[in-house]
Amino acid sequence: MFGLLVSSGGSHSEFILITLVVFYVAAKSFAAVCERLGVPGIVGELLAGILLGNLHLVIPELHGWRMTVLSSEFFTVASELGVIFLLFLVGLETSLTDMRRVGTNALCVATIGVITPFTLGYLSGFVLPGLDLSTLEKIFLGATLTATSVGITAKVLSDSRAIRSVEGQTILGAAVIDDILGLMILAVVSGLASGEALSAGVLGVILLKVVVFFVGAFIAGRLILHRLIRIPAKWHGSALMLTTALFVMFFMAWAAAKLGLAPIVGAFMAGLLMDEEYFHGYREAAETKLEHLMGPITALFLPLFFVIMGLQIDLQAVSSMPIVIATAILTFVAVIGKIVSGLGLPRKKGDRLTVGYGMIPRGEVGLVFAAVGLHTKAITPAFYGVTVLVVVLTTVISPVLLRRRLHRRLSA
């Protein structure tokens, strides 16, 4: 198979097809192995991309294949679509009702879990060896560390039958609020990455755009979206539920881009504002949820996003001792920054350390931050590699710590 990749014969479409075969086989094989080891599957898909992206160190002829993939418009668009679908799913899995239910505890945990890692990340940018970071890169670093992957923690809590506990509900609620606050920060940072000099005026304009978009989308969603979504249901056609959802997602992603924000912010808001009750009257609504209808699409695009994320990491660029030390420092900062968030839960109401451990994984949301930074050229390839490695390490560390803590509490 690798011989076909090295071969220069054939059309570009043939190149794309055989590359897709390699990507999917590698991604799903590595994901299956990781899941058997108790590690989230996205780590396996990332590792598959890292391996494929560095095979040229062993097979030099593959360097040309890697560069062709990274410069390919097809794979660039596929990866961008993947991240849009990913944030749409994150929004769909976010319940505003659940957020209100968990109340002030989750809000306190989330607030500490955003401010502390952002501050620590930004300040650590001044002392990292091997990385001479610009002010924008330091801000991007802090923003990346604010993320929390609700999916990874939810899986551990579910397996341990602790998802309904005070700690479990607090973690899930706080992780959701983290995503919203983090994406608002990302919207601001990606706006700064457009090339304008950092100043109070520029920052104020970007913040105004963010507030206008979030508030406007929320109001429009509550007043208009449910009426808009129910219109196609009267046609009684098949697959209209999915088609309507995709229309709203792409429209809001476009609207965010037109306002100068990242399209993923619009995709997230589209998912966040959609409620299952809006789809009453659709044929599919009685049989399956929208998340399940999205399954085949996400199975197509998300592995491509994660593999291409890994493909862009050059191990030679991140293997020097200063870079290794910088990665270790950032991983420590990332872990501590989220453990501290457990202080937002009153001691009498639950275990703070359990909450802190549950907030550690950056997962897919952290990867989105890194991808946006690289795409906008706000961060260098070497720094991108470091941030992705930190995301991977926190994603692996958190389930281990959380399982041990839950086991200790349950057996006490």
C-alpha positions in Angstrom: 0.0 0.0 0.0 2.8 2.4 0.8 4.3 1.6 -2.6 1.1 3.0 -4.2 1.6 6.2 -2.1 5.2 6.6 -3.3 4.3 5.9 -6.9 4.0 9.1 -8.9 1.8 7.6 -11.5 -2.0 7.9 -11.8 -4.4 10.9 -11.6 -5.0 13.2 -8.6 -8.3 11.4 -7.9 -6.5 8.1 -7.7 -4.0 9.7 -5.3 -6.9 10.9 -3.1 -8.6 7.6 -3.1 -5.6 5.5 -2.0 -4.7 8.1 0.6 -8.3 7.9 2.0 -7.9 4.1 2.3 -4.7 4.5 4.2 -6.1 7.2 6.4 -9.2 5.3 7.4 -7.5 1.9 7.9 -4.8 3.5 10.1 -7.2 5.8 12.0 -9.6 3.0 12.9 -6.9 0.5 13.7 -5.1 2.8 16.1 -8.4 3.9 17.6 -9.4 0.3 18.3 -6.1 -0.5 20.0 -6.3 2.6 22.1 -9.9 1.9 23.2 -8.9 -1.7 24.2 -6.2 -0.1 26.4 -8.8 2.3 28.0 -7.5 5.4 26.1 -9.9 7.6 24.1 -10.2 6.6 20.4 -9.3 10.1 19.2 -5.8 9.7 20.6 -5.4 6.7 18.4 -6.5 8.6 15.3 -4.1 11.4 16.2 -1.3 8.9 16.7 -2.1 7.3 13.3 -1.7 10.8 11.7 1.6 11.4 13.5 3.0 8.0 12.4 1.9 8.5 8.8 3.3 12.1 8.8 6.7 10.9 9.9 7.1 7.8 7.9 9.3 9.8 5.6 12.0 9.5 8.3 12.1 5.8 7.4 10.9 5.9 3.8 12.2 9.2 2.4 10.1 8.9 -0.8 7.0 9.5 1.4 8.0 13.0 2.1 6.5 14.1 -1.2 3.3 12.3 -0.4 3.0 14.1 2.9 3.6 17.5 1.4 1.1 16.8 -1.4 -1.6 15.8 1.2 -1.0 18.9 3.3 -1.2 21.2 0.2 -4.2 19.4 -1.2 -7.3 21.5 -1.4 -9.5 18.4 -1.0 -7.9 17.4 2.3 -7.9 21.0 3.5 -11.6 21.3 2.9 -12.3 17.9 4.3 -10.5 18.7 7.5 -12.3 22.1 7.8 -15.6 20.3 7.3 -14.6 17.8 9.9 -14.0 20.5 12.6 -17.3 22.2 11.7 -19.2 18.9 12.2 -17.2 18.3 15.4 -18.2 21.6 17.0 -21.8 21.2 15.8 -21.9 17.8 17.6 -20.4 19.4 20.8 -23.2 22.0 20.6 -25.9 19.3 20.1 -24.6 17.5 23.2 -24.8 20.7 25.3 -28.0 21.1 27.1 -28.9 24.6 28.3 -31.5 23.1 30.6 -28.9 20.9 32.2 -26.6 23.9 32.6 -29.3 25.7 34.5 -30.0 22.7 36.7 -26.4 22.3 38.0 -26.4 26.0 38.9 -23.8 28.0 40.6 -21.4 25.1 41.5 -20.7 24.3 37.8 -20.4 28.0 37.0 -17.8 28.5 39.7 -15.9 25.5 38.7 -16.0 26.5 35.0 -15.0 30.1 35.7 -11.9 29.0 37.8 -11.3 26.3 35.1 -11.0 29.0 32.4 -9.2 31.9 34.2 -6.6 29.8 36.0 -5.3 27.7 33.0 -5.5 30.8 30.7 -3.4 32.8 33.1 -0.9 30.0 33.8 -0.6 29.2 30.1 0.0 32.8 29.1 2.6 33.4 31.9 4.4 30.1 31.1 4.9 31.4 27.6 7.5 33.7 28.9 9.7 30.9 30.3 9.3 28.0 27.9 12.7 26.8 26.6 13.1 26.4 22.9 10.1 28.5 22.0 10.3 32.2 21.5 6.6 33.0 21.6 5.0 36.1 20.4 2.3 37.8 22.4 -0.4 36.3 20.2 1.1 32.8 20.6 1.0 33.2 24.4 -2.6 34.2 24.2 -3.4 31.3 22.0 -1.6 29.0 24.4 -3.7 30.3 27.3 -6.9 29.9 25.2 -6.0 26.3 24.3 -5.6 25.3 27.9 -9.1 26.6 28.8 -10.8 23.8 26.9 -12.3 20.7 28.6 -13.5 17.6 26.7 -16.9 16.7 28.2 -17.1 13.4 26.1 -14.0 11.8 27.6 -14.9 12.6 31.2 -18.5 11.5 30.6 -17.3 8.1 29.4 -15.3 7.5 32.6 -18.1 8.7 34.8 -20.6 6.5 33.0 -18.3 3.4 33.3 -17.8 4.1 37.0 -21.6 4.7 37.5 -20.8 8.1 38.9 -22.4 10.3 36.2 -25.4 11.1 38.4 -23.3 12.0 41.4 -22.9 15.6 42.6 -19.3 15.5 41.2 -20.4 14.0 37.9 -23.1 16.5 37.3 -20.8 19.4 38.3 -18.1 18.2 36.0 -20.4 17.9 33.0 -22.1 21.2 33.6 -18.8 23.0 34.1 -17.3 21.3 31.0 -20.2 22.6 28.9 -19.8 26.2 30.3 -16.0 25.8 29.7 -16.7 25.1 26.0 -18.9 28.2 25.7 -16.4 30.5 27.5 -13.5 28.9 25.6 -15.1 29.4 22.2 -15.8 33.0 23.0 -12.1 33.4 23.8 -11.2 31.5 20.6 -13.4 33.9 18.6 -11.5 36.8 20.1 -8.1 35.3 19.6 -8.8 34.2 16.0 -10.0 37.7 15.3 -6.6 39.0 16.6 -4.9 36.5 14.3 -6.3 38.3 11.3 -3.2 40.4 11.2 -4.2 43.7 12.9 -1.9 45.1 15.5 -3.0 44.3 19.1 -4.6 47.3 20.6 -7.4 48.2 22.9 -9.5 49.5 20.0 -9.0 46.3 17.9 -9.7 44.1 20.9 -12.8 46.1 21.7 -14.2 45.7 18.1 -13.6 42.0 18.2 -15.2 41.6 21.6 -18.2 43.6 20.3 -18.5 41.2 17.3 -18.4 38.2 19.6 -21.1 39.6 21.9 -23.3 40.6 19.0 -23.0 37.2 17.4 -23.6 35.2 20.6 -26.4 37.4 21.9 -28.0 37.8 18.4 -27.8 34.1 17.6 -29.3 33.2 21.0 -32.2 35.6 20.6 -32.8 34.7 17.0 -32.6 31.0 17.9 -35.2 31.3 20.6 -37.6 33.5 18.5 -37.2 32.1 15.0 -35.3 28.8 14.9 -38.0 26.6 16.2 -40.5 28.0 13.7 -38.0 27.7 10.8 -37.1 24.1 11.6 -40.8 23.0 11.7 -41.6 24.3 8.2 -40.0 21.4 6.2 -41.8 18.8 8.4 -45.0 19.7 6.6 -43.6 18.3 3.4 -43.4 14.7 4.9 -40.3 13.9 2.9 -37.5 11.6 4.0 -34.2 12.8 5.4 -35.6 16.3 6.0 -34.6 16.3 9.6 -30.9 15.9 8.8 -31.1 18.3 5.8 -32.7 21.0 7.9 -30.1 20.7 10.6 -27.3 20.8 8.1 -28.8 23.9 6.5 -28.9 25.7 9.9 -25.4 24.6 10.8 -23.8 25.8 7.5 -25.8 29.0 7.5 -24.6 29.9 11.0 -21.1 28.9 10.2 -21.2 31.2 7.2 -22.8 34.0 9.3 -19.9 33.8 11.8 -17.3 33.9 9.1 -19.0 37.0 7.5 -18.8 38.7 10.9 -15.0 37.9 11.0 -15.3 35.1 13.5 -14.2 31.4 13.1 -17.0 29.4 11.3 -16.7 26.8 14.0 -18.2 29.3 16.5 -21.3 29.5 14.3 -21.5 25.7 14.0 -21.3 25.3 17.8 -24.1 27.9 18.3 -26.2 26.1 15.8 -25.9 22.8 17.7 -26.3 24.6 21.1 -29.6 26.2 20.1 -31.2 23.2 18.5 -33.6 21.4 20.7 -35.2 17.9 20.1 -38.7 19.3 20.5 -38.1 21.6 17.4 -38.1 18.4 15.3 -41.5 17.1 16.4 -43.5 16.3 13.2 -40.5 14.9 11.3 -40.7 11.3 10.3 -37.2 10.6 11.6 -37.8 12.2 15.0 -39.9 9.3 16.3 -37.2 6.8 15.4 -33.8 8.3 16.1 -32.1 11.4 17.5 -30.3 14.0 15.3 -26.9 12.9 16.8 -27.5 9.4 15.4 -28.5 10.7 12.0 -25.2 12.7 12.0 -23.3 9.4 12.7 -22.4 8.4 9.1 -21.3 12.0 8.3 -19.1 12.3 11.3 -17.7 8.8 10.7 -16.6 10.1 7.3 -15.1 13.5 8.3 -13.9 13.4 11.9 -11.2 10.7 11.4 -9.8 12.8 8.5 -9.7 15.8 10.8 -7.8 14.0 13.5 -5.4 12.2 11.1 -4.5 15.4 9.3 -4.0 17.1 12.7 -1.4 14.4 13.5 0.0 14.5 10.0 1.1 18.1 10.5 3.3 17.3 13.5 7.0 17.0 12.6 8.6 14.8 15.2 12.0 16.2 14.3 10.8 19.7 15.2 9.5 18.7 18.6 12.1 16.1 19.6 14.9 18.5 20.8 15.5 18.6 24.6 14.2 22.2 25.1 11.0 21.4 23.3 10.5 18.2 25.3 11.0 20.2 28.5 8.6 22.8 27.3 6.0 20.1 26.6 6.5 18.7 30.1 6.1 22.2 31.7 2.9 22.9 29.7 1.4 19.5 30.5 2.0 20.2 34.2 0.5 23.6 33.9 -2.5 22.2 32.0 -3.1 19.6 34.7 -2.7 21.9 37.7 -4.8 24.6 36.0 -7.8 22.3 35.9 -7.3 20.6 39.2 -7.6 24.0 40.9 -11.0 24.4 39.3 -12.3 21.8 41.8 -12.2 24.6 44.5 -15.3 26.0 42.9 -17.3 23.1 44.5 -18.1 23.7 48.2 -16.2 21.1 50.3 -19.5 19.9 52.0 -21.2 19.2 48.7 -18.7 16.8 47.1 -15.1 15.8 46.4 -13.1 18.7 44.9 -10.3 16.5 43.6 -12.7 14.3 41.7 -14.1 17.4 40.0 -10.6 18.7 39.3 -9.4 15.4 37.7 -12.6 15.3 35.6 -11.8 18.8 34.1 -8.3 17.9 32.9 -8.7 16.4 29.4 -8.6 18.9 26.5 -9.5 16.3 23.9 -11.2 17.3 20.7 -11.9 20.9 21.8 -8.3 21.6 22.6 -7.3 20.2 19.2 -9.7 22.6 17.5 -7.9 25.5 19.2 -4.6 24.2 18.0 -5.9 23.7 14.4 -7.3 27.2 14.3 -4.0 28.6 15.5 -2.1 26.8 12.8 -4.6 27.6 10.0 -4.5 31.3 10.8 -0.7 31.2 11.1 -1.0 32.6 14.6 1.3 29.8 15.9 4.4 28.2 14.4 4.5 24.5 13.3 6.8 23.6 16.2 4.6 25.3 18.7 1.6 23.6 17.1 3.3 20.2 17.7 3.8 21.0 21.3 0.2 22.1 21.9 -1.1 18.9 20.3 1.1 16.8 22.4 -0.1 18.5 25.5 -3.7 17.9 24.5 -2.9 14.2 23.9 -1.1 13.9 27.3 -3.9 15.5 29.2 -6.5 13.3 27.4 -4.6 10.2 28.5 -3.7 11.4 32.0 -7.2 12.4 33.1 -9.1 9.1 32.7 -6.3 7.3 34.7 -6.5 9.8 37.6 -10.3 10.0 37.6 -10.8 6.3 37.6 -8.4 5.8 40.5 -10.1 8.6 42.5 -13.6 7.2 41.8 -12.5 3.7 42.7 -10.9 4.9 46.0 -14.1 6.8 46.9 -16.4 4.0 46.0 -14.3 1.4 47.9 -13.9 3.7 51.0 
